[in-house]
Amino acid sequence: MQIRNCGSEAFIGNLKGRKVICFGAGLRMIKAAYIVKNIENHIAFFVDNDEKKQGLTFQYLGREFDIKSPDVLKTVDTKDYVLLITCVSYIEIYSQLKDIAELKDMECYIYETMCRYPETDLERFFTEEIQKPAFHDWKQILESHNLKNRHRGKRCFLIGNGPSLKAEDLELLKDEITFAANRIYMLFDKTKWRPTYFFCVDSGLYSMDHRKIREIDSELRFVPLNTGITAGKVYDEVIYYNRAMNFVEVKQEKVVFKNKVKFSYDAEKVVYGGGTVLYDALQWAVYMGFSEIYLLGVDCSYKFERTADGKVIENDIDKGHFDERYSAGISSVSETFRMLIAWEQAKSSCEEKGIVIKNATRGGKLDVFERVSLEDIIRTKDTV
């Protein structure tokens, strides 16, 4: 396998008459249409490890493409095709294919890297960085931190980056256990508060911010394995973990979006994506044993939203985050419908375990959970 990397326009230009075989008939490929222009004109077919999808067709931009078993790759003429990995588990897929003799001359690209960080040296990452202990031994490292039930019976706060979040709110949480994410550091110059645990799952954001993230003053900084590649290097300061995300399923012989996501009670084994980084953080909070979980700054209100049918709508609000600079360099279109599906699942999954989730966000559209006042929560603790 000849691993390659370039920008999306260069990728189309480099085809030179060859057809594209896409590995992964799922959400990533649906999103690719917005970035890799006219790619549908170059696709030959899809392959997928999910046996339920094999033999079906993938409906994509008004066309239907066959979904086949990866075994078919051993029979194609590699001079006529290039492979594009279009699923989130690209590290596993590349590892699955890289040593197959019949594919030694096939060019292989990864959608995630091609669109978000085309300058990254993927060959170096897969031969050098991925072998570093922080990445290679991620399971043992997680075990060494003794995270399971570390905070049994305690309370914590999951902090979103919505427009309602204020530095003054964070000052109230200086003595609390908190989970925060992404560009929360943009508020650090306004508060002495720092998160106990920090998360980043967005590959585009991490590719730009990884140097800042490794220096965030938190007890632990969490990044999924497949997001870690976007930095082009592995950091000892980061805790890597396994994240699975699959928003499509086979229903009535068609590949369609799911209306339900999974929730993990064993975060060291796997954490499931839910359209928002805080869904990851919540699964870790449950694994750590918290019995009371409060949300803050989780507005679920965005200027631009993509609906379940793929349309983009503009809402009558000024901004979707606490700082106008927040979205610089990353997509400003959010999929709120997917987040709400995840929050509904979070509620039912936590209720099964007797875990209480309440929403202390000031305003916003997240009404899945009971609303509470942040000041009342803090006051209650102070008087106990």
Long-range contacts (C-beta under 8 A, 24 or more apart in sequence): 1-83, 1-94, 1-97, 1-98, 1-99, 1-100, 1-103, 1-104, 1-106, 1-108, 2-104, 2-105, 2-106, 2-107, 2-108, 3-94, 3-98, 3-108, 3-110, 3-122, 3-123, 3-126, 4-107, 4-108, 4-109, 4-122, 5-109, 5-110, 5-113, 5-114, 5-118, 5-119, 5-120, 5-121, 5-122, 6-109, 6-114, 6-118, 7-114, 7-115, 7-118, 8-35, 8-36, 8-37, 8-114, 8-115, 8-118, 9-37, 10-118, 11-36, 11-84, 11-109, 11-114, 12-36, 12-37, 12-38, 12-39, 12-42, 14-82, 15-42, 15-82, 18-79, 18-80, 18-81, 18-82, 19-43, 19-44, 19-80, 19-81, 19-82, 20-44, 20-81, 20-82, 20-83, 20-84, 21-45, 21-46, 21-47, 21-73, 21-76, 21-81, 21-82, 21-83, 21-84, 22-46, 22-47, 22-65, 22-84, 22-86, 23-47, 23-48, 23-70, 23-83, 23-84, 23-85, 23-86, 23-87, 23-93, 23-97, 24-48, 24-85, 24-86, 24-87, 24-89, 24-93, 25-50, 25-53, 25-58, 25-67, 25-248, 25-255, 26-86, 26-87, 26-88, 26-246, 26-247, 26-248, 26-255, 27-88, 27-245, 27-246, 27-247, 27-248, 27-257, 28-86, 28-87, 28-88, 28-111, 28-112, 29-58, 29-60, 29-86, 29-87, 29-111, 30-60, 30-248, 30-310, 32-86, 32-111, 32-115, 33-60, 33-61, 35-115, 36-111, 36-114, 36-115, 44-81, 47-72, 47-73, 48-87, 49-93, 49-96, 50-250, 52-250, 53-250, 53-255, 56-250, 56-253, 56-254, 56-255, 58-255, 59-254, 59-255, 67-255, 70-96, 70-97, 73-97, 73-100, 73-102, 73-103, 73-106, 74-100, 74-102, 74-103, 75-102, 78-102, 78-103, 78-105, 78-106, 79-105, 81-106, 82-106, 82-107, 82-108, 82-109, 83-107, 83-108, 83-109, 84-108, 84-109, 84-110, 84-111, 84-114, 85-109, 85-110, 85-111, 86-111, 88-112, 88-226, 88-243, 88-244, 88-245, 88-273, 89-226, 89-244, 90-226, 90-229, 91-130, 91-225, 91-226, 91-229, 94-126, 98-126, 112-203, 112-226, 112-229, 112-230, 113-229, 113-230, 116-203, 116-204, 116-207, 116-230, 117-204, 117-207, 117-230, 117-232, 120-207, 120-229, 120-230, 120-232, 121-232, 122-229, 124-232, 125-229, 125-232, 125-233, 129-232, 129-233, 129-234, 130-229, 130-234, 132-234, 132-236, 133-236, 134-234, 134-235, 134-236, 134-238, 134-240, 135-225, 135-228, 135-234, 135-240, 138-225, 138-239, 138-240, 138-241, 138-242, 139-268, 141-239, 141-240, 142-239, 142-241, 142-268, 143-268, 145-220, 145-239, 147-267, 147-268, 147-284, 147-287, 147-288, 148-268, 148-287, 148-288, 148-289, 149-288, 149-289, 150-288, 150-289, 151-177, 151-288, 151-289, 151-290, 152-289, 152-291, 153-289, 153-290, 153-291, 154-289, 154-290, 154-291, 154-292, 155-290, 155-291, 155-292, 155-293, 155-294, 156-196, 156-285, 156-288, 156-290, 156-292, 156-293, 156-294, 157-293, 157-294, 157-295, 157-296, 157-360, 158-278, 158-281, 158-282, 158-285, 158-293, 158-294, 158-295, 158-296, 158-298, 159-184, 159-195, 159-296, 159-297, 160-276, 160-278, 160-295, 160-296, 160-297, 160-298, 160-299, 160-361, 161-297, 161-321, 161-322, 161-326, 162-297, 162-298, 162-299, 162-300, 162-301, 162-320, 162-321, 162-322, 162-361, 162-364, 163-299, 163-301, 163-317, 163-318, 163-319, 163-320, 163-321, 163-322, 164-297, 164-299, 164-322, 164-361, 164-362, 164-363, 164-364, 165-296, 165-297, 165-322, 166-322, 167-191, 169-296, 169-297, 169-374, 172-374, 172-375, 172-378, 173-296, 173-378, 177-290, 179-278, 179-281, 179-284, 179-285, 180-218, 181-277, 181-278, 181-281, 182-209, 182-277, 183-209, 183-321, 183-323, 183-326, 185-212, 185-216, 186-322, 186-323, 186-325, 186-326, 187-322, 187-323, 194-218, 196-220, 197-221, 197-222, 197-281, 197-284, 198-222, 199-223, 199-277, 199-278, 199-280, 199-281, 199-284, 200-227, 200-277, 201-227, 201-243, 201-273, 201-277, 201-280, 202-227, 202-277, 202-330, 203-227, 203-229, 203-230, 204-230, 204-329, 204-330, 204-331, 205-329, 205-330, 206-230, 206-231, 207-231, 207-232, 208-329, 208-330, 210-235, 213-238, 214-238, 222-280, 222-281, 222-284, 224-271, 224-280, 241-267, 241-268, 241-271, 242-269, 242-270, 242-271, 243-270, 243-271, 243-272, 243-273, 243-280, 244-270, 244-271, 244-272, 244-273, 245-272, 245-273, 247-273, 247-275, 247-338, 257-308, 258-341, 259-341, 260-341, 260-345, 261-341, 261-342, 261-345, 262-345, 263-345, 263-346, 263-349, 265-349, 265-353, 274-338, 274-339, 274-341, 274-342, 274-343, 274-345, 274-346, 275-335, 275-338, 275-339, 275-341, 275-342, 276-339, 276-342, 279-339, 279-342, 279-343, 279-346, 282-346, 282-350, 282-357, 286-349, 286-350, 286-353, 286-355, 290-355, 291-354, 291-355, 291-356, 292-355, 292-356, 292-358, 293-350, 293-355, 293-356, 293-357, 293-358, 294-357, 294-358, 294-359, 294-360, 294-372, 294-374, 294-377, 295-357, 295-358, 295-359, 295-360, 295-361, 295-366, 295-369, 296-360, 296-361, 296-374, 297-322, 297-361, 298-359, 298-361, 298-364, 298-366, 299-361, 299-363, 299-364, 299-365, 299-366, 300-336, 300-339, 300-340, 300-343, 300-364, 300-365, 300-366, 301-336, 301-363, 301-364, 301-365, 302-332, 302-333, 302-334, 302-336, 303-332, 304-332, 304-333, 304-334, 305-333, 305-334, 305-335, 305-336, 305-337, 306-333, 306-334, 306-335, 307-337, 308-337, 336-365, 340-366, 340-368, 343-368, 343-369, 344-368
